């Protein structure tokens, strides 16, 4: 059967790649065309467009790139029509994907959504589009099932979180070997810096994260470079001898880190699943933040706290994200009761996420959905 998968970010590329692998096991003749990244391509999908060409963050960035976004939408519709898939699978990336879903439903394509848009966080009215345009929804967060089914009477499938598989399946690297390969100090504990994967957010976050390095001379700071950004982009941030950059090795880096400063997003959950104490950081441009503040109704911004429904990790947001506060909160998780408290909460978090097998469960449901369309 023929599958068309659309992901628009680095995290979507990761989950999409594991979904493609599972689809090829469930359907040995699967023909998969996709929007995503290098991981989805390596997994066997025919890559149509890379997420690097689509990653616009925040309200202001979207507005300034609106012409390119509409060109991408038109091209996507044309490409789907030419490929004529048995099912289209949307992975998060709601602004783009819900537009395509509306068109797809009108043109009688089977539609599945894997990894729900975060309508529980903002613009809940999008539920009407989802109920109208999506044939099957496969969710990965435990509270999403109750949100959809009890509040909006829309049946969904909770498949568990694919990060559990993604992290559990990677081979563990040797601490000594990793440090030698990347010219790291062999003794100093590592504090990982995860400033995000988009240029706009890295530019905002990384300077603030690096502002605290001089306060922690007993540690070495290592930037987790995003695969979507080249070395030249990071060069201005590498002036301090205390800072190193390691690109496209985030999981290896986290597995060996002592603590982390993490930009809000999927990375907060990844860090938690590696059991690394963290401080969550977030700052947007002023206009984007003012708009977001008025439409987002959540108590927390990090997935860790949202899933646990309490503050497990400290969130430093907008003006609270400054050198003084980062230093204070990082100090707390390097030693003492706060470090222990996060560790204990992480184990409880993992239990809530539903165990292994998310990609396989989602693939089985998607294959069954594709069969209906035949």
Buried (B, 14 or more C-beta within 10 A) or exposed (E): BBBBBBBBBBBBBBBBBBBBBBBBEBBEEBBBBBBBBBBBBEBBBEBBBBBBEBBBBBBBBEEEBEEEBEEBBEEBBEBBEEBEBBBBBBBBBBBBBBBBBBBBBEEEBBBBBBBBBBBBBBBBEBBEBBEEBBBBBBBBBBBBBEBBBEEBEBEBBBBBBBBBBBBEEEEEBEBEEBBEEBEBEEEBBBBBBBBBBBBBBBBBBBEBBBBBBEBBEEBBBBBBBBBBBEEEBBEEBEEEEBBBBBBEBBBBBBBBBBBBBBBBBBBBBBBBBBBBBBBBBBBBBEEBBEBBEEEEEEEBBBBBBBBBEEEBBBBBBBEBBBBEBBBBBBBBBBEEEBBEBBBEBBEEBBEEBBEBBBBBBBBBBBBEBBEEBE
